Amino acid sequence: MVRTSDLLPLAIAVPLLGAVVLVIVGRWLPRPAIDVLVTVWAALEVGCLAWLWLRTGDGHSVSWLGGWSPVHGESVGIVLVGDRIGVGLALLTGALVLAVVVYSWRYFDEPPEAHAGTFPALILLFEAGMVGFALTGDLFDAFVFFELMGAVAYALTGYRIEDPRPVQGALVFGVVNSLGAYCSLLGIGLVYARTGELGFAQIGVQLARHSPDALLSVAFVLIVSGLLVKAAVVPLHFWLPDAHSVAPTPVCMLLSGVMVELGVYGTARVYWVAFSGPHGITHAHLRAVFVAAGVLTALVGAVMCWQQRHLKRLLAFSTVGHVGLFLAGTALLTPAATAGTALYVAAHAGVKAALFATTGVLLDRYGSVDEHGLYRRGRDLPFVGALFVVGGLGLAGLPPFGTALGKAVAEHAGEDEFPWLPAVFVLVSALTGGAVLRAASRIFAGAGPRPRDRYAGTETTGGGEEPEIRDPQRRIPVPMLIVPAVLLAAALAVGLLPGLGAALAHAARQFTDRTAYTTAAIHGHTVAPSAPVPDVGWSAEGVLLALASTVLAVLLATAAVWGPALRSPALGRVAAVCEGVGRRVIVPLRRLHSGHLGDYVAWLAVGTAVLLVVMTV
């Protein structure tokens, strides 16, 4: 009989073993056999994680590798700790990887004959890094899995090495994230020097015995800097649009769907278990700083999303905007906000991956992801257009999508302390969803006059992209249509299945209880969380706010598409005012995203310095 604790290392070992097998036997197998093999392996991982989710229940699963269990609370072993938030995130990763490998059956170009199996092997290795990061209970191991995840992501981003643009995007991605990782390693060293411990729970226990000082805050900021870079929090986000715009479409589905969210998860985990105890960083201080960072990230991401015509960059900036909302929701530090954010993340992963998948169909068919260049060209793809529109509505928060439910729960959780926060959620959802609906109406319906360029200057158009397949005139493969449809259905199910919401409500209560985690990890005992289970059901207020963001998204898209065709003095004056404001706000913001690695490194230094100042004062 397999014990629950055995499933934790097994969940990491399965994709690692699959990657090794694919590299070894891939050179002798034909492409269909490789596709079948990687799909079976990805399905096996989903089954393992689903079993772990069921067996973990509302408690914790703990595994000390090699039998190095703590003695009198001390241990030198490596610990894996799973609760339903961590295991759920790992399960979400497994499900998305399965969707990606099925989507890639007929999509991705034939691998080089001498390295057949490399791409699916990298995907499984990427999965192992993400799953390990979600399940580890050790700070240094989290760094190792974090680096494994990052190194594979750089390789996948620059996989099409014959094209210089992916190589440049991967280089920017790698350098900026590696610098963030060095900050994290420095912070881990400071914590180890202070406590002599590397386990999350043990660090928390030891820090609670020390008086608060600046070193504690500096160590925390350095550790989370690397995580916030991965999460693309402003101003540490510049690498993300450049990487997403050049990465293969299946890779974008994973980067936006789950990888950046792991940065927010890691930040919350490190704070709750290690730094939230007595003499740690106070809830009020962290809440004020990180809610502000989340709101800034959400607004910058949403505004830049609206300005894009390159569809992959549009979706990438949409991810920045939503990550800002996830960070703000998590930073509220309540079980209800955590449960709402968990629902939001789960549904957003399905919607965003589906939108990238449909964008991949356009790239497959037309060799372009330029909204202007694709004007009216998608009218012969009605089903793809319908999927794109549904994805835009899901992104805007149309009930009963899970995005709407998660957004509503998080909004309600924060409105007492931050009464303006629901307006931010509505505005960001409307801008990002409206940008997708605007592109859909132009590309698939040919609505409005032909779009014109705005704010003359450097702009990534999305035209002249290298096709990712060899025969653009072929019939669209069925998996490329089924996968986004299933992903959207899953995002809808997140909002409709009350059992999932109830499970995540219990999980959020467990996640935000430091005592329960510490007791389970060190002593192996179960302690019931003290906080009540939050209510995560639909409310009239939440439905109205979700409808408001959806209606606003439709109005924004309509105004953008049909506004230029209208002629009246009043509308002309409004357009002139918007143009003037846009030139003062948008053009400088766009210039900040210069594509120059030196600029991005400078912003990383500035962001880390600002965070150090605000967390230590």
C-alpha positions as CSV (number, residue, x, y, z in Angstrom):
1,M,0.0,0.0,0.0
2,V,1.5,3.3,-1.0
3,R,1.6,5.8,1.8
4,T,0.5,9.4,1.3
5,S,4.0,10.6,2.3
6,D,5.4,8.4,-0.5
7,L,3.3,10.2,-3.1
8,L,5.2,13.5,-2.5
9,P,8.6,12.4,-3.8
10,L,6.8,10.2,-6.4
11,A,5.1,13.3,-7.9
12,I,8.5,14.9,-8.5
13,A,10.2,11.7,-9.7
14,V,7.6,10.8,-12.3
15,P,8.3,13.7,-14.7
16,L,12.0,13.6,-14.0
17,L,12.1,9.9,-15.0
18,G,9.9,10.6,-18.0
19,A,12.4,13.3,-19.2
20,V,15.3,10.8,-18.9
21,V,13.4,8.1,-20.8
22,L,12.5,10.5,-23.6
23,V,16.0,11.7,-24.0
24,I,17.4,8.1,-24.1
25,V,14.8,6.4,-26.4
26,G,13.6,9.5,-28.2
27,R,16.2,9.2,-31.0
28,W,15.0,5.8,-32.0
29,L,11.2,6.5,-31.9
30,P,9.1,8.1,-34.6
31,R,7.3,11.3,-33.7
32,P,3.8,9.7,-33.1
33,A,5.4,7.3,-30.6
34,I,7.1,10.1,-28.8
35,D,3.8,12.0,-28.6
36,V,2.0,9.0,-27.2
37,L,4.8,8.3,-24.7
38,V,4.9,11.9,-23.3
39,T,1.1,12.0,-23.1
40,V,1.0,8.8,-21.1
41,W,3.7,10.1,-18.8
42,A,1.9,13.5,-18.3
43,A,-1.4,11.7,-17.6
44,L,0.4,9.4,-15.1
45,E,1.7,12.6,-13.3
46,V,-1.9,14.0,-13.2
47,G,-3.1,10.8,-11.7
48,C,-0.4,10.8,-9.1
49,L,-1.1,14.4,-8.1
50,A,-4.9,13.9,-8.1
51,W,-4.4,10.9,-5.7
52,L,-2.1,13.1,-3.5
53,W,-4.8,15.8,-3.5
54,L,-7.4,13.3,-2.3
55,R,-5.2,11.6,0.3
56,T,-3.9,14.9,1.7
57,G,-7.5,16.1,2.4
58,D,-7.7,19.1,4.7
59,G,-4.4,18.3,6.5
60,H,-0.7,18.2,5.6
61,S,1.3,15.4,3.9
62,V,4.9,15.3,5.1
63,S,7.8,13.3,3.8
64,W,11.4,13.3,5.1
65,L,13.5,11.9,2.3
66,G,15.9,9.1,3.3
67,G,14.2,8.7,6.6
68,W,16.0,11.7,8.2
69,S,13.1,12.6,10.4
70,P,13.6,15.4,13.0
71,V,14.9,14.5,16.5
72,H,13.9,16.9,19.2
73,G,12.7,19.3,16.4
74,E,16.1,19.2,14.6
75,S,16.9,17.5,11.3
76,V,19.4,17.7,8.5
77,G,17.0,15.9,6.1
78,I,15.1,17.2,3.1
79,V,11.4,17.6,3.7
80,L,8.5,17.8,1.4
81,V,5.2,19.2,2.7
82,G,2.0,19.2,0.9
83,D,-1.2,21.0,1.8
84,R,-4.1,21.5,-0.6
85,I,-2.9,24.9,-1.9
86,G,0.5,23.5,-2.7
87,V,-0.8,20.2,-4.0
88,G,-3.5,21.9,-5.9
89,L,-1.0,24.2,-7.6
90,A,1.1,21.2,-8.5
91,L,-2.1,19.5,-9.9
92,L,-2.9,22.6,-11.9
93,T,0.6,22.4,-13.3
94,G,0.2,18.7,-14.2
95,A,-3.1,19.4,-15.9
96,L,-1.7,22.2,-18.0
97,V,1.3,20.2,-19.0
98,L,-1.0,17.4,-20.2
99,A,-3.0,20.0,-22.2
100,V,0.2,21.3,-23.7
101,V,1.5,18.0,-24.8
102,V,-1.8,17.1,-26.4
103,Y,-2.0,20.5,-28.1
104,S,1.6,19.9,-29.4
105,W,0.8,16.6,-31.1
106,R,0.4,18.1,-34.5
107,Y,1.5,21.7,-33.8
108,F,5.1,21.9,-33.0
109,D,7.6,21.4,-35.8
110,E,9.4,18.1,-36.1
111,P,12.3,17.9,-33.7
112,P,15.8,17.6,-35.0
113,E,16.4,14.0,-35.9
114,A,19.6,13.8,-33.7
115,H,17.7,15.2,-30.7
116,A,14.2,13.7,-31.1
117,G,12.3,13.8,-27.8
118,T,14.2,16.9,-26.6
119,F,11.2,19.3,-26.5
120,P,8.8,16.9,-24.6
121,A,11.7,16.0,-22.3
122,L,12.2,19.7,-21.5
123,I,8.5,20.1,-20.9
124,L,8.6,17.2,-18.3
125,L,11.7,18.6,-16.7
126,F,10.0,22.0,-16.5
127,E,7.0,20.2,-14.8
128,A,9.3,18.5,-12.3
129,G,10.8,21.9,-11.3
130,M,7.4,23.5,-10.8
131,V,5.9,20.6,-8.9
132,G,9.0,20.3,-6.7
133,F,8.8,24.0,-5.9
134,A,5.1,23.7,-5.0
135,L,5.7,20.8,-2.6
136,T,9.0,21.5,-0.9
137,G,9.2,22.5,2.7
138,D,12.8,23.6,2.6
139,L,14.0,27.1,1.6
140,F,17.2,25.9,-0.2
141,D,15.4,23.1,-2.0
142,A,12.8,25.7,-3.1
143,F,15.7,27.7,-4.6
144,V,17.0,24.5,-6.4
145,F,13.6,23.7,-7.9
146,F,13.2,27.4,-8.7
147,E,16.5,27.3,-10.6
148,L,15.6,24.1,-12.4
149,M,12.3,25.6,-13.4
150,G,14.0,28.8,-14.6
151,A,16.9,27.1,-16.5
152,V,14.4,24.8,-18.4
153,A,12.2,27.8,-19.1
154,Y,15.1,29.7,-20.7
155,A,15.9,26.7,-22.9
156,L,12.2,26.4,-24.0
157,T,11.9,30.1,-24.7
158,G,14.9,30.0,-27.0
159,Y,14.1,26.6,-28.4
160,R,13.9,27.8,-32.0
161,I,17.6,28.7,-32.0
162,E,17.7,29.3,-35.7
163,D,15.7,32.6,-35.1
164,P,17.6,35.3,-33.3
165,R,14.5,36.8,-31.6
166,P,13.8,33.8,-29.3
167,V,17.5,33.6,-28.4
168,Q,17.4,37.3,-27.4
169,G,14.2,36.8,-25.5
170,A,15.6,33.8,-23.7
171,L,18.8,35.7,-22.9
172,V,16.9,38.6,-21.3
173,F,14.7,36.1,-19.5
174,G,17.7,34.2,-18.2
175,V,19.9,37.2,-17.1
176,V,17.1,39.1,-15.3
177,N,15.7,36.0,-13.5
178,S,19.2,34.8,-12.6
179,L,20.1,38.1,-11.0
180,G,16.8,37.8,-9.0
181,A,17.8,34.3,-8.0
182,Y,21.2,35.5,-6.8
183,C,19.3,38.0,-4.5
184,S,17.3,35.0,-3.2
185,L,20.4,33.0,-2.6
186,L,22.0,35.9,-0.7
187,G,18.8,36.2,1.5
188,I,18.8,32.4,2.2
189,G,22.5,32.8,3.3
190,L,21.5,35.5,5.7
191,V,18.6,33.5,7.2
192,Y,20.9,30.4,7.5
193,A,23.5,32.5,9.3
194,R,20.9,33.8,11.7
195,T,19.0,30.5,12.4
196,G,21.2,27.6,11.2
197,E,18.0,26.2,9.6
198,L,16.8,25.8,6.0
199,G,13.3,24.3,6.6
200,F,10.5,26.7,6.4
201,A,9.0,25.6,9.7
202,Q,12.3,25.5,11.5
203,I,13.3,28.9,10.3
204,G,10.0,30.3,11.6
205,V,10.5,28.7,15.0
206,Q,14.1,30.1,15.2
207,L,13.2,33.6,14.0
208,A,10.5,33.8,16.6
209,R,13.2,33.6,19.3
210,H,15.1,36.6,18.0
211,S,14.3,40.2,18.4
212,P,13.2,42.0,15.3
213,D,15.9,43.9,13.4
214,A,16.8,45.2,10.0
215,L,18.6,41.9,9.0
216,L,15.3,40.1,9.2
217,S,13.6,42.5,6.8
218,V,16.6,42.6,4.5
219,A,16.7,38.8,4.3
220,F,13.0,38.6,3.6
221,V,13.3,41.2,0.8
222,L,16.2,39.5,-0.8
223,I,14.5,36.1,-0.7
224,V,11.3,37.3,-2.2
225,S,13.0,39.5,-4.8
226,G,13.8,36.5,-7.0
227,L,10.2,35.2,-6.5
228,L,8.8,38.6,-7.5
229,V,11.0,38.7,-10.6
230,K,9.5,35.3,-11.6
231,A,6.0,36.7,-10.8
232,A,6.7,39.7,-13.0
233,V,5.8,42.3,-10.4
234,V,6.4,45.9,-11.5
235,P,9.2,47.0,-12.0
236,L,10.7,43.5,-12.1
237,H,8.4,42.5,-15.0
238,F,10.2,43.7,-18.1
239,W,11.5,40.3,-19.1
240,L,8.0,38.7,-19.4
241,P,6.5,40.4,-22.5
242,D,9.8,40.0,-24.4
243,A,10.0,36.3,-23.5
244,H,6.3,35.5,-24.2
245,S,6.3,37.2,-27.6
246,V,9.1,34.9,-28.9
247,A,8.6,31.7,-27.0
248,P,6.8,28.8,-28.8
249,T,3.1,28.9,-28.2
250,P,2.8,25.7,-26.0
251,V,5.6,27.2,-23.8
252,C,3.6,30.5,-23.4
253,M,0.6,28.4,-22.2
254,L,2.8,27.2,-19.3
255,L,4.6,30.4,-18.6
256,S,1.4,32.5,-18.3
257,G,-0.8,29.7,-17.0
258,V,1.1,28.6,-14.0
259,M,4.9,29.6,-13.8
260,V,4.5,33.3,-12.9
261,E,1.8,32.4,-10.4
262,L,4.3,30.2,-8.6
263,G,6.3,33.3,-7.8
264,V,3.3,34.7,-5.9
265,Y,2.7,31.4,-4.2
266,G,6.3,31.2,-3.1
267,T,6.2,34.7,-1.7
268,A,3.1,33.9,0.3
269,R,4.5,30.6,1.6
270,V,7.8,32.1,2.7
271,Y,6.0,34.9,4.6
272,W,3.3,32.8,6.2
273,V,5.6,30.0,7.5
274,A,8.9,31.7,8.1
275,F,8.4,35.4,8.6
276,S,4.9,35.9,10.0
277,G,5.6,34.7,13.6
278,P,6.3,36.6,16.8
279,H,9.0,39.2,16.2
280,G,8.6,38.8,12.4
281,I,7.3,41.1,9.8
282,T,3.9,42.4,10.9
283,H,0.8,41.7,8.9
284,A,0.0,45.5,8.6
285,H,3.4,46.3,7.2
286,L,3.4,43.5,4.6
287,R,-0.2,44.1,3.7
288,A,0.4,47.8,3.0
289,V,3.5,47.3,0.9
290,F,2.4,44.3,-1.2
291,V,-1.1,45.5,-1.8
292,A,0.4,48.7,-3.2
293,A,2.8,46.6,-5.3
294,G,0.0,44.5,-6.6
295,V,-2.2,47.4,-7.5
296,L,0.7,49.1,-9.4
297,T,1.5,45.9,-11.2
298,A,-2.2,45.4,-12.1
299,L,-2.7,48.9,-13.5
300,V,0.6,48.9,-15.5
301,G,-0.1,45.5,-16.9
302,A,-3.7,46.4,-17.9
303,V,-2.8,49.7,-19.5
304,M,0.1,48.1,-21.5
305,C,-2.2,45.2,-22.4
306,W,-4.7,47.6,-24.0
307,Q,-1.9,49.2,-26.0
308,Q,-0.6,46.1,-27.7
309,R,-1.3,44.9,-31.2
310,H,1.1,41.9,-31.0
311,L,-1.3,39.3,-29.6
312,K,1.3,37.4,-27.6
313,R,2.5,40.6,-26.0
314,L,-1.1,41.6,-25.4
315,L,-1.7,38.3,-23.5
316,A,1.6,38.6,-21.7
317,F,0.8,42.1,-20.3
318,S,-2.7,40.7,-19.4
319,T,-0.8,38.2,-17.3
320,V,1.1,41.0,-15.6
321,G,-2.1,42.7,-14.8
322,H,-3.7,39.6,-13.3
323,V,-0.6,38.7,-11.4
324,G,-0.9,42.1,-9.8
325,L,-4.5,41.2,-8.7
326,F,-3.2,37.8,-7.4
327,L,-0.5,39.6,-5.4
328,A,-3.0,42.1,-4.0
329,G,-5.4,39.4,-3.0
330,T,-2.8,37.2,-1.4
331,A,-1.3,40.2,0.5
332,L,-4.7,40.8,2.2
333,L,-3.6,37.9,4.4
334,T,-7.0,36.5,5.1
335,P,-8.3,33.0,4.4
336,A,-11.1,34.4,2.3
337,A,-8.8,36.5,0.1
338,T,-6.5,33.5,-0.2
339,A,-9.4,31.2,-1.2
340,G,-10.6,33.8,-3.8
341,T,-7.1,34.2,-5.2
342,A,-6.8,30.4,-5.5
343,L,-10.0,30.2,-7.4
344,Y,-8.9,33.1,-9.6
345,V,-5.6,31.5,-10.4
346,A,-7.1,28.1,-11.3
347,A,-9.7,29.7,-13.7
348,H,-7.2,32.2,-15.1
349,A,-4.8,29.4,-16.0
350,G,-7.5,27.7,-18.2
351,V,-8.6,31.0,-19.8
352,K,-5.1,32.3,-20.5
353,A,-3.8,29.0,-21.8
354,A,-6.8,28.7,-24.1
355,L,-6.2,32.2,-25.5
356,F,-2.6,31.4,-26.2
357,A,-3.7,28.2,-27.9
358,T,-6.1,30.0,-30.2
359,T,-3.4,32.6,-30.9
360,G,-1.2,29.6,-31.9
361,V,-3.9,28.7,-34.5
362,L,-3.6,32.1,-36.0
363,L,0.2,31.8,-36.1
364,D,-0.3,28.3,-37.6
365,R,-2.6,29.6,-40.3
366,Y,-1.3,33.1,-41.2
367,G,2.2,33.3,-39.8
368,S,1.3,36.5,-37.9
369,V,0.0,37.5,-34.5
370,D,-0.5,41.2,-35.5
371,E,-4.0,42.5,-34.7
372,H,-3.8,45.1,-37.4
373,G,-2.2,42.7,-40.0
374,L,-4.8,40.0,-39.3
375,Y,-7.7,42.4,-39.8
376,R,-10.7,40.4,-41.3
377,R,-8.4,37.5,-42.1
378,G,-9.9,35.2,-39.4
379,R,-13.4,35.3,-40.8
380,D,-13.0,31.7,-42.2
381,L,-12.3,30.5,-38.6
382,P,-15.6,30.9,-36.8
383,F,-15.0,28.3,-34.2
384,V,-11.6,29.7,-33.3
385,G,-13.1,33.2,-33.2
386,A,-15.8,31.9,-30.8
387,L,-13.2,30.4,-28.6
388,F,-11.2,33.7,-28.6
389,V,-14.4,35.7,-27.7
390,V,-15.3,33.3,-24.9
391,G,-11.7,33.6,-23.6
392,G,-12.0,37.4,-23.6
393,L,-15.2,37.3,-21.7
394,G,-13.7,34.9,-19.2
395,L,-10.8,37.2,-18.8
396,A,-13.2,40.1,-18.2
397,G,-14.9,38.1,-15.4
398,L,-18.2,37.1,-17.0
399,P,-20.2,35.0,-14.5
400,P,-20.2,32.0,-14.0
401,F,-16.6,31.7,-15.0
402,G,-14.2,30.8,-12.2
403,T,-12.4,34.1,-12.8
404,A,-15.6,36.0,-11.9
405,L,-16.1,33.9,-8.7
406,G,-12.4,34.2,-7.6
407,K,-12.4,37.9,-8.3
408,A,-15.7,38.5,-6.4
409,V,-14.4,36.6,-3.3
410,A,-11.1,38.5,-3.3
411,E,-12.9,41.8,-3.8
412,H,-15.3,41.2,-1.0
413,A,-12.4,40.2,1.3
414,G,-10.5,43.4,0.8
415,E,-13.3,46.0,0.6
416,D,-13.4,46.7,4.3
417,E,-9.8,47.8,4.6
418,F,-9.4,49.0,1.0
419,P,-12.8,50.2,-0.2
420,W,-11.3,51.2,-3.6
421,L,-9.9,47.7,-4.3
422,P,-13.0,46.4,-6.1
423,A,-12.7,49.3,-8.6
424,V,-9.2,48.2,-9.4
425,F,-10.3,44.6,-10.0
426,V,-13.1,45.8,-12.2
427,L,-10.9,48.2,-14.2
428,V,-8.1,45.7,-14.7
429,S,-10.5,42.9,-15.8
430,A,-12.3,45.2,-18.1
431,L,-9.1,46.5,-19.8
432,T,-7.5,43.1,-20.3
433,G,-10.8,41.4,-21.4
434,G,-11.7,44.4,-23.6
435,A,-8.3,44.2,-25.4
436,V,-9.0,40.6,-26.3
437,L,-12.5,41.3,-27.4
438,R,-11.2,44.3,-29.5
439,A,-8.7,42.0,-31.3
440,A,-11.3,39.3,-31.7
441,S,-13.9,41.6,-33.3
442,R,-11.3,43.0,-35.8
443,I,-9.6,39.7,-36.7
444,F,-12.6,37.3,-36.8
445,A,-15.5,39.6,-37.7
446,G,-13.7,42.4,-39.6
447,A,-15.5,44.9,-37.4
448,G,-14.9,48.7,-37.7
449,P,-12.6,50.5,-40.1
450,R,-9.0,49.2,-40.6
451,P,-7.1,50.0,-37.5
452,R,-4.4,52.7,-37.7
453,D,-1.1,53.0,-35.9
454,R,-1.1,55.3,-32.8
455,Y,1.6,57.1,-30.9
456,A,4.3,56.9,-33.6
457,G,7.5,55.2,-32.3
458,T,8.9,51.8,-31.6
459,E,6.1,49.2,-31.4
460,T,6.2,45.4,-31.7
461,T,3.7,44.6,-34.4
462,G,3.7,40.8,-34.5
463,G,3.9,40.6,-38.3
464,G,6.5,38.5,-40.1
465,E,6.6,35.8,-37.4
466,E,8.3,32.5,-38.2
467,P,5.7,29.8,-38.5
468,E,6.0,27.1,-35.9
469,I,4.9,24.3,-38.3
470,R,6.1,23.2,-41.7
471,D,2.8,23.3,-43.6
472,P,0.7,26.4,-42.9
473,Q,-1.9,25.4,-45.5
474,R,-2.8,22.1,-43.8
475,R,-6.1,21.5,-42.1
476,I,-6.1,22.7,-38.5
477,P,-5.3,19.7,-36.3
478,V,-8.2,18.7,-34.1
479,P,-6.2,18.8,-30.8
480,M,-5.5,22.5,-31.5
481,L,-9.2,23.1,-31.3
482,I,-10.2,20.6,-28.6
483,V,-7.6,21.7,-26.1
484,P,-8.6,25.4,-25.8
485,A,-12.3,24.3,-25.7
486,V,-11.6,21.9,-22.8
487,L,-9.5,24.6,-21.0
488,L,-12.3,27.1,-21.3
489,A,-14.8,24.5,-20.1
490,A,-12.5,23.8,-17.1
491,A,-12.4,27.5,-16.3
492,L,-16.2,27.6,-16.4
493,A,-16.4,24.5,-14.1
494,V,-14.2,26.3,-11.5
495,G,-17.1,28.7,-11.0
496,L,-19.9,26.1,-11.2
497,L,-18.6,23.3,-9.0
498,P,-19.4,24.2,-5.3
499,G,-17.3,21.3,-4.1
500,L,-14.1,22.8,-5.5
501,G,-14.8,26.2,-3.9
502,A,-15.5,24.5,-0.5
503,A,-12.2,22.5,-0.8
504,L,-10.2,25.6,-1.6
505,A,-11.9,27.5,1.3
506,H,-10.6,24.8,3.8
507,A,-7.3,24.8,2.0
508,A,-6.9,28.6,2.3
509,R,-7.7,28.4,6.1
510,Q,-5.0,25.7,6.4
511,F,-2.5,27.7,4.2
512,T,-2.8,30.8,6.4
513,D,-2.3,29.0,9.7
514,R,1.4,29.0,10.6
515,T,0.9,26.8,13.7
516,A,-0.8,24.0,11.7
517,Y,2.0,23.9,9.1
518,T,4.8,24.0,11.7
519,T,3.3,21.4,13.9
520,A,2.8,19.0,11.0
521,A,6.3,19.6,9.5
522,I,8.3,19.3,12.7
523,H,6.3,17.1,15.0
524,G,4.1,15.2,12.5
525,H,0.9,16.1,14.4
526,T,-2.3,17.6,13.0
527,V,-3.6,20.8,14.5
528,A,-7.0,22.2,13.4
529,P,-6.7,25.8,12.1
530,S,-8.2,28.4,14.5
531,A,-9.8,30.6,11.8
532,P,-13.3,29.9,10.5
533,V,-13.8,28.5,7.0
534,P,-14.4,31.4,4.7
535,D,-17.5,31.7,2.5
536,V,-16.6,31.4,-1.2
537,G,-20.0,31.2,-2.7
538,W,-21.6,33.5,-5.2
539,S,-23.0,36.8,-3.8
540,A,-25.2,39.4,-5.4
541,E,-22.5,42.0,-5.0
542,G,-19.9,39.8,-6.6
543,V,-22.2,39.0,-9.6
544,L,-22.9,42.7,-10.1
545,L,-19.2,43.6,-10.0
546,A,-18.4,40.8,-12.4
547,L,-21.1,41.9,-14.8
548,A,-19.9,45.5,-14.5
549,S,-16.4,44.5,-15.6
550,T,-17.7,42.5,-18.5
551,V,-20.0,45.2,-19.7
552,L,-17.2,47.8,-19.4
553,A,-14.9,45.4,-21.4
554,V,-17.5,45.2,-24.2
555,L,-18.0,49.0,-24.2
556,L,-14.2,49.6,-24.3
557,A,-13.8,47.2,-27.2
558,T,-16.8,48.7,-29.1
559,A,-15.4,52.2,-28.6
560,A,-12.0,51.2,-29.8
561,V,-13.3,49.4,-32.9
562,W,-16.2,51.7,-34.0
563,G,-15.1,55.0,-32.4
564,P,-12.8,56.0,-35.3
565,A,-15.7,55.7,-37.7
566,L,-18.0,58.1,-35.9
567,R,-17.9,61.7,-36.8
568,S,-19.2,64.4,-34.4
569,P,-17.6,67.5,-32.8
570,A,-18.3,66.2,-29.3
571,L,-16.7,62.8,-30.0
572,G,-13.8,64.6,-31.7
573,R,-13.1,66.6,-28.6
574,V,-13.3,63.5,-26.4
575,A,-10.9,61.7,-28.8
576,A,-8.5,64.6,-28.8
577,V,-8.4,64.6,-24.9
578,C,-7.8,60.8,-24.9
579,E,-5.1,61.2,-27.5
580,G,-3.4,63.9,-25.4
581,V,-3.6,61.9,-22.2
582,G,-2.4,58.9,-24.0
583,R,0.7,60.7,-25.4
584,R,1.6,61.9,-21.9
585,V,1.1,58.5,-20.2
586,I,1.4,55.8,-22.8
587,V,4.4,56.9,-24.8
588,P,6.7,57.2,-21.7
589,L,5.4,53.9,-20.4
590,R,6.0,52.2,-23.7
591,R,9.5,53.7,-23.9
592,L,10.3,52.1,-20.5
593,H,9.9,48.7,-22.1
594,S,12.9,49.3,-24.3
595,G,14.0,45.8,-24.9
596,H,17.5,46.7,-23.6
597,L,18.9,44.3,-21.1
598,G,20.8,47.0,-19.3
599,D,17.6,48.9,-18.7
600,Y,15.9,45.9,-17.3
601,V,18.8,45.1,-14.9
602,A,18.7,48.7,-13.8
603,W,15.0,48.5,-13.0
604,L,15.6,45.2,-11.1
605,A,18.1,47.1,-8.9
606,V,15.7,50.0,-8.4
607,G,12.8,47.7,-7.5
608,T,14.8,45.7,-5.0
609,A,16.2,48.9,-3.4
610,V,12.8,50.4,-3.1
611,L,11.5,47.2,-1.5
612,L,14.4,47.2,0.9
613,V,13.6,50.7,2.0
614,V,9.9,50.3,2.5
615,M,10.2,47.0,4.3
616,T,12.9,48.2,6.7
617,V,11.6,51.6,7.7
